[in-house]
Amino acid sequence: MTVFDRFLSLLDRPDVLELSLCTGSLASVRIGDALHPITQRPLRINDILSIVAGTPVETLLLERGGDFEQSVDYISRRLLVKVCRPPGSIQLTIRTIQVDSRVPIALELDELHSGDSQLGERVSRKSARAPTEPDMAKVRLSVETVTLASLLRKARSEGISDVHLVSGEPPRWRLVGRLLPCDAPISHDVLVSMLEPLLNKRRHAAVEQYGYADFSEQMPDIGRMRVNICRQRSGFKACIRLVPEDTPTLATLDLPAELSRVQDYHQGLIVISGPNGHGKTTTLAALVDLYNETRPAHIITVEDPVEFLHLPKRAVISQREVGVHTRSFRTALKGALREDPDIIAIGELRDRETVEMALTASETGHVVLATMSTPNGASTIERLIDMFSPEDQAQVRATLAGALKLIISQRLVPSIDGKRLVPAAELITGNVPLWTLIRDNKLYQLPSLLQRGRAYGMIRVEDSLNEWLERGVIDLATARTFADDPKSIANATRSAEPALNPANVPGMMGMFRKKG
């Protein structure tokens, strides 16, 4: 029985009228005119999405904007779902319209125990009717094994970004870019038992056929995560990336304020590049959220897998996962062009077909956001062109020169105190000099254009590193390690005097948000 089924079973009591799930409030059931709480702490948006995960109610929440009331069929029930969206919150109420009387009631109202997930506090006296399954009172609402859930819960509380689990090895956590061991080694059998609940039929088939499976998962009290499970020499290995609970913004990510100009683009290609694990997907999510906040538009995202969940704000958002909702990136993009989109977000430009469809969409009046695993802006442009055959590259250069609006290349740099990673960003904006270099195949002149391109909104990665260096956030050795041109890094270390105010440094005004 899923978490959602256990909540719905409360509606089987004749005196329970509806189930209420509201952000910032305790989950409750309505008995008469009073609400009776059934959780021990207020719900967050991720908690509500965890409860309704994999149900028609989740589909309604993610695909429909505004306030609405609609009936849906779920297993043997017909439910009336009502959604209200006050600013910054969501209110969900569910009533049962019709239920198949042949289906036995699986759980009494007072049989939900809090357990590790703190869901299901007792709200009423025990019904006179005996439960059909006496052991059901011991069932907890956590959908995973206790060991895996407690491990991930601890990792979330410690600010860990990735958890690595390998047969015969101790778990390892990635904290501020460093991989650290923790706890005792995990045997193969124990690891299999921990990972088994994560693998449904489709994921099992992927592991058997390809040797690995990539997917996203939502767990109560832990939140959303991206999971990779694969076979290797000593058995299984799992890498679990904990997705931030809140949708990121450009300000919270300390990205250049110039990036907010993307909301002015009504067509064209925007590429986010950088090494693996350096926040490209997070920046993509921040840009999608920016459009969602500011533009009444239709946004389509195609990802593998879906990481950040976007609730409709001013925009209508359709999120698709490769392998679940569509066969491939190319197939999804081909269909998306017939669905009246305004903004299309692509999880990754991996092959020629996907790049070709992205360029086509950017030429036909759409804003296309995409990520690419390349180290800097120049290599991003070269990779886009080199994906095509030599005889097609002249045409691709002309097309790219007309479509390219912005490339942001980022790398995450550890701070001096070792407690956080800060972004060093390179911005290449679309302008006539850049388009000329692309058409004439003279990208070797791009560094020179970046040096004099501040008037076009361009930023060198060395400018970003110097900004962090002058503020005393990173040290000189780290700045030079992450720079493309170490000689451009200021030859000064942090002194006892206050860090320089970027407002007093020519050309640096407004580059990064200042920490309060």
C-alpha positions in Angstrom: 0.0 0.0 0.0 1.4 3.4 -1.0 1.5 6.5 1.1 -1.4 8.0 -0.9 -3.5 4.8 -0.4 -3.0 5.1 3.4 -4.1 8.7 3.4 -7.2 7.8 1.2 -8.1 5.0 3.5 -9.0 7.6 6.1 -11.8 8.7 3.8 -13.4 5.2 4.3 -14.6 6.2 7.7 -18.2 7.4 7.5 -17.6 10.5 9.7 -14.5 11.7 7.6 -15.6 14.1 5.0 -12.4 15.1 3.3 -8.6 15.1 3.4 -6.8 18.4 3.5 -3.1 18.9 2.5 -1.9 22.5 2.7 1.6 23.9 2.7 2.5 25.4 6.1 -0.2 23.4 7.9 -0.6 20.0 9.4 -2.2 17.4 7.1 -5.8 17.0 8.4 -9.1 15.2 7.9 -12.5 17.0 8.3 -14.9 15.4 10.7 -18.1 17.5 10.9 -17.1 21.1 11.0 -13.7 20.5 12.6 -10.3 19.6 11.1 -8.3 16.9 12.9 -4.5 16.9 12.3 -2.8 13.6 11.2 0.8 14.8 11.0 3.3 16.1 13.6 4.8 18.9 11.5 3.5 21.3 8.8 3.7 20.2 5.2 6.0 21.5 2.6 5.4 21.4 -1.2 7.8 18.4 -1.4 5.8 16.6 1.3 2.6 17.0 -0.7 4.2 15.9 -3.9 5.6 12.8 -2.1 2.2 11.8 -0.8 0.5 12.1 -4.3 3.5 10.8 -6.3 2.6 8.5 -9.2 -1.1 9.3 -9.0 -3.5 11.3 -11.2 -3.6 13.9 -8.5 0.2 14.6 -9.0 -0.5 14.9 -12.8 -3.2 17.6 -12.1 -0.9 19.5 -9.7 2.0 19.7 -12.1 0.1 20.2 -15.4 -2.8 22.5 -14.4 -2.2 26.0 -13.2 -4.4 28.3 -11.1 -7.3 27.2 -9.0 -9.5 24.3 -10.1 -11.9 21.5 -9.1 -11.9 18.2 -11.0 -12.9 14.6 -10.5 -10.4 11.8 -11.2 -10.5 8.0 -11.1 -8.0 6.2 -8.9 -8.1 2.4 -8.6 -11.6 1.7 -7.2 -12.4 5.3 -6.3 -13.7 8.4 -7.9 -12.1 11.4 -6.2 -13.1 15.1 -6.2 -9.9 17.1 -6.2 -9.9 20.8 -5.3 -6.8 22.9 -5.6 -6.2 26.5 -4.5 -3.0 28.4 -5.0 -2.6 31.4 -2.7 0.7 33.3 -3.3 3.6 31.0 -2.3 1.5 28.0 -1.2 -0.8 25.3 -2.3 -4.1 24.0 -0.8 -5.3 20.5 -1.8 -8.5 18.9 -0.6 -9.7 15.5 -1.6 -13.2 13.9 -1.2 -14.4 10.5 -2.2 -17.3 10.6 -4.7 -17.7 6.9 -5.2 -15.9 3.8 -3.9 -16.2 0.2 -4.8 -17.8 -1.4 -1.7 -16.2 -4.8 -2.5 -12.8 -3.4 -1.6 -12.1 -3.9 2.1 -10.9 -1.0 4.2 -7.2 -1.6 4.6 -6.3 0.8 7.5 -8.2 2.4 10.3 -7.8 6.1 11.0 -5.9 5.6 14.3 -3.6 2.9 12.8 -1.3 5.4 11.1 1.8 5.8 13.2 4.3 8.6 12.8 7.4 6.4 12.5 10.5 8.0 10.9 8.4 10.1 8.5 6.4 11.7 11.3 3.2 11.2 9.2 0.1 9.7 10.7 -0.4 10.9 14.2 -3.5 9.5 15.9 -6.5 11.7 15.5 -9.5 9.7 16.8 -10.6 6.8 19.0 -10.3 3.3 17.5 -13.2 2.1 15.5 -15.4 -0.7 17.0 -14.8 -2.8 13.9 -11.7 -4.9 14.1 -9.0 -4.2 11.5 -8.7 -6.6 8.6 -4.9 -6.8 9.0 -3.8 -6.6 12.7 -0.1 -6.1 11.7 -1.0 -3.0 9.6 -0.5 -0.8 12.7 3.2 -1.5 12.5 3.4 -0.3 8.9 5.2 3.0 8.5 4.7 5.5 5.8 8.3 5.5 4.6 8.5 3.7 1.2 12.1 2.7 1.6 14.0 0.5 4.0 14.9 2.1 7.3 18.6 1.9 6.7 18.5 3.7 3.4 16.0 6.2 4.6 17.9 7.1 7.7 21.2 7.3 5.7 19.7 9.7 3.2 17.9 11.7 5.9 21.2 12.2 7.7 22.9 13.2 4.5 20.2 15.7 3.8 20.6 17.3 7.2 24.4 17.5 6.8 24.2 19.3 3.5 25.6 16.4 1.5 25.2 16.7 -2.3 25.8 13.0 -3.3 25.8 9.6 -1.6 27.8 6.7 -3.0 27.0 3.2 -2.0 29.3 0.3 -3.2 29.1 -3.4 -2.4 31.7 -4.2 0.3 32.7 -0.5 0.8 31.6 2.1 3.4 29.1 4.7 2.2 30.8 7.8 0.9 29.4 11.4 1.0 30.3 14.3 -1.3 30.6 17.4 0.8 31.7 20.7 -0.8 33.3 18.7 -3.7 35.2 16.3 -1.4 34.3 12.6 -1.2 34.4 11.4 2.4 33.8 7.9 3.9 31.2 7.4 6.6 29.9 4.4 8.7 30.8 0.8 8.2 31.2 -1.2 4.9 27.9 -2.4 3.3 27.8 -6.1 2.2 26.4 -7.0 -1.2 23.2 -8.6 0.2 22.5 -5.6 2.4 23.0 -3.1 -0.5 20.7 -5.2 -2.7 18.0 -5.1 0.0 18.5 -1.3 0.3 18.2 -0.7 -3.4 15.5 -3.2 -4.3 12.6 -0.9 -3.3 13.9 1.7 -5.8 13.8 -0.7 -8.8 10.4 -1.1 -10.4 9.8 -3.4 -13.4 11.1 -0.8 -15.9 14.2 0.0 -13.9 15.0 -3.7 -13.4 14.8 -4.2 -17.1 17.2 -1.3 -17.7 19.7 -2.8 -15.3 19.4 -6.2 -16.9 19.7 -4.9 -20.5 22.2 -2.0 -20.1 23.9 -2.7 -16.8 22.6 0.6 -15.2 19.4 2.6 -14.6 19.0 6.4 -14.3 15.9 7.8 -12.6 14.5 10.2 -10.1 12.8 9.3 -6.9 10.7 11.2 -4.2 10.9 9.9 -0.6 8.9 11.3 2.4 11.0 13.5 4.7 14.0 13.2 2.3 12.7 14.9 -0.8 13.6 14.4 -4.4 16.8 12.7 -5.6 18.5 11.6 -8.8 19.6 8.0 -8.7 22.0 5.9 -10.8 22.2 2.2 -10.0 24.7 0.1 -12.0 26.6 -3.2 -11.9 30.3 -3.3 -11.3 33.0 -5.7 -10.3 32.2 -6.3 -6.7 28.4 -6.1 -7.1 26.1 -3.1 -7.3 26.9 0.6 -7.0 24.4 3.4 -6.4 25.0 7.1 -6.7 22.2 9.2 -5.2 22.2 13.0 -5.7 20.0 14.9 -3.3 18.1 17.5 -5.2 17.7 20.8 -3.3 14.3 21.1 -1.7 13.6 24.7 -2.9 13.6 25.7 -6.5 16.8 27.7 -7.0 16.9 31.3 -8.2 19.7 33.3 -9.8 20.1 35.3 -6.6 20.4 32.2 -4.3 22.9 30.7 -6.7 25.1 33.8 -6.7 25.0 33.9 -10.5 25.7 37.1 -12.4 22.8 39.6 -12.4 23.2 39.9 -16.2 21.6 36.4 -16.5 18.2 37.9 -15.7 18.2 39.5 -19.1 17.2 36.1 -20.6 13.6 36.9 -19.8 13.8 39.6 -22.5 14.6 36.9 -25.2 11.6 35.8 -27.2 13.5 33.3 -29.4 17.0 31.9 -29.7 19.4 29.4 -28.1 20.7 29.7 -24.6 23.3 27.1 -23.6 24.6 26.3 -20.0 27.9 24.5 -20.1 30.5 23.3 -17.6 32.0 20.1 -16.3 29.8 17.3 -14.9 28.6 18.0 -11.3 29.1 21.8 -11.5 25.5 22.9 -11.3 24.3 23.1 -14.9 20.9 21.4 -14.1 20.5 23.7 -11.1 21.1 26.8 -13.2 18.7 25.5 -15.9 16.1 25.1 -13.2 16.7 28.7 -12.0 16.2 30.0 -15.6 13.0 28.0 -16.0 11.7 29.3 -12.7 12.5 32.9 -13.9 10.4 32.4 -17.0 7.7 30.7 -14.8 7.7 33.8 -12.5 7.6 36.5 -15.1 6.0 35.3 -18.3 2.5 33.8 -19.0 3.9 31.3 -21.4 3.9 27.5 -22.2 7.1 25.9 -21.0 8.1 22.3 -22.0 11.0 20.6 -20.3 12.6 17.4 -21.6 15.0 15.8 -19.1 16.7 12.5 -18.3 15.6 12.2 -15.5 13.3 15.0 -14.2 15.1 16.5 -11.2 13.4 19.8 -10.1 9.6 19.9 -10.1 8.1 23.2 -11.2 4.6 24.1 -10.1 2.8 26.4 -12.6 3.0 30.1 -11.6 2.4 32.5 -14.4 3.3 29.9 -17.0 1.9 26.5 -17.9 4.7 23.8 -17.5 4.9 20.4 -19.0 7.7 18.2 -17.7 8.7 15.1 -19.6 11.2 12.4 -18.7 13.0 10.4 -21.4 12.2 6.7 -21.1 9.0 7.4 -19.1 7.0 10.0 -21.1 8.9 10.0 -24.4 11.4 7.7 -26.2 14.2 10.2 -26.7 15.1 13.9 -26.6 14.7 14.1 -30.4 11.2 12.5 -30.3 10.1 14.8 -27.5 11.4 17.9 -29.3 9.7 16.9 -32.6 6.4 16.6 -30.8 6.9 19.7 -28.7 7.0 21.9 -31.8 3.4 21.0 -32.5 2.2 21.9 -28.9 2.4 25.7 -29.1 5.4 26.1 -26.8 7.1 29.4 -26.0 10.1 28.0 -24.0 11.7 24.6 -24.4 14.2 23.4 -21.8 16.4 20.4 -22.8 18.3 18.5 -20.1 21.3 17.9 -22.3 22.5 18.3 -25.9 24.0 14.9 -26.4 23.9 14.1 -30.1 23.5 15.6 -33.5 19.8 14.9 -33.8 19.0 16.8 -30.6 21.2 19.7 -31.6 19.5 19.9 -35.0 16.0 20.0 -33.4 17.2 22.6 -30.9 18.5 24.9 -33.6 15.3 24.4 -35.6 13.2 25.3 -32.6 15.3 28.4 -31.8 14.9 29.6 -35.4 11.1 29.2 -35.4 10.3 31.6 -32.7 11.0 29.6 -29.5 13.4 30.2 -26.6 15.5 27.0 -26.2 17.4 26.4 -23.0 19.9 23.5 -22.9 22.9 22.2 -21.0 26.1 20.8 -22.4 29.1 19.1 -20.7 31.9 21.3 -22.1 34.5 23.3 -20.1 34.0 26.8 -21.5 32.1 28.8 -24.1 34.6 28.4 -27.0 34.6 24.6 -26.7 30.8 24.7 -26.5 30.4 26.4 -29.8 33.1 24.1 -31.4 31.3 21.0 -30.0 27.9 22.1 -31.5 29.5 22.6 -34.9 31.7 19.4 -34.8 28.6 17.2 -34.2 27.8 17.7 -37.9 29.6 16.4 -40.9 32.2 18.6 -42.6 30.0 19.3 -45.6 27.2 20.6 -43.3 29.3 22.7 -41.0 29.2 25.9 -43.0 25.4 25.9 -42.9 25.4 25.0 -39.2 27.7 28.0 -38.5 25.3 30.3 -40.3 22.3 28.9 -38.4 24.1 29.0 -35.0 25.2 32.6 -35.6 21.6 33.6 -36.1 20.2 31.6 -33.2 22.8 31.8 -30.4 21.8 34.4 -27.7 23.8 33.4 -24.7 26.3 30.8 -23.4 27.0 30.6 -19.6 29.9 28.4 -18.7 30.3 27.8 -15.0 32.5 25.9 -12.6 32.0 25.5 -8.8 35.0 26.7 -6.7 35.5 25.8 -3.0 35.6 28.6 -0.6 38.5 29.3 1.9 36.5 27.9 4.8 35.6 24.8 2.9 31.9 25.2 3.8 30.5 26.0 0.3 31.0 26.1 -3.4 30.8 29.4 -5.3 30.2 29.8 -9.0 32.8 31.2 -11.3 30.9 32.1 -14.5 31.8 33.0 -18.0 29.1 34.8 -20.1 29.2 35.0 -23.8 26.4 37.0 -25.2 25.1 36.9 -28.8 26.2 40.0 -30.8 27.5 40.9 -34.2 31.2 40.4 -33.5 30.5 36.9 -32.0 28.3 35.9 -34.9 31.0 37.1 -37.4 33.6 34.9 -35.6 31.3 31.9 -35.8 30.4 32.4 -39.5 34.1 33.0 -40.5 35.3 30.0 -38.4 37.6 32.3 -36.3 36.8 31.1 -32.8 40.4 31.4 -31.8 39.8 35.1 -31.6 37.1 34.6 -28.9 39.4 35.2 -25.9 40.2 38.6 -27.4 36.5 39.4 -27.9 35.8 38.5 -24.3 38.5 40.9 -23.0 36.9 43.9 -24.7 33.3 42.6 -24.6 32.1 44.0 -21.3 30.0 46.5 -23.3 28.1 43.6 -24.7 27.5 42.0 -21.3 30.3 39.5 -21.6 32.1 38.3 -18.5 35.4 36.3 -18.4 35.7 33.5 -15.9 38.8 35.3 -14.6 36.6 38.3 -13.8 34.4 36.1 -11.7 37.3 34.5 -9.9 38.9 37.9 -9.3 35.6 39.1 -7.8 35.5 36.2 -5.3 39.2 36.7 -4.6 38.8 40.4 -3.8 35.8 39.6 -1.5 38.0 37.1 0.4 35.8 34.1 -0.4 38.5 32.1 -2.3 42.3 32.1 -2.1 44.8 32.9 -4.8 45.9 29.3 -5.5 42.3 28.1 -6.0 41.5 31.0 -8.3 44.5 30.3 -10.5 43.6 26.6 -10.5 40.2 27.2 -12.0 41.2 30.0 -14.4 41.6 29.5 -18.1 44.3 32.2 -18.0 46.0 32.1 -14.5 48.1 35.2 -15.4 44.9 37.3 -15.4 44.2 36.5 -11.7 45.1 39.3 -9.4 48.5 38.7 -7.8 47.3 39.5 -4.2 46.1 37.5 -1.3 43.5 38.3 1.3 44.8 40.8 3.9 43.5 41.8 7.3 41.9 44.9 5.7 38.3 44.7 4.6 37.7 43.1 1.2 37.4 45.6 -1.7 33.9 46.7 -2.5 33.0 45.5 -6.0 31.1 48.7 -6.6 34.4 50.5 -6.5 36.1 48.2 -9.0 35.5 49.4 -12.6 33.3 47.0 -14.6 32.3 44.8 -11.6 29.1 46.6 -10.5 26.2 44.2 -10.1 28.1 41.1 -11.0 27.1 39.0 -8.1 24.5 39.3 -5.4 26.0 40.4 -2.1 25.5 38.3 0.9 23.6 40.0 3.7 
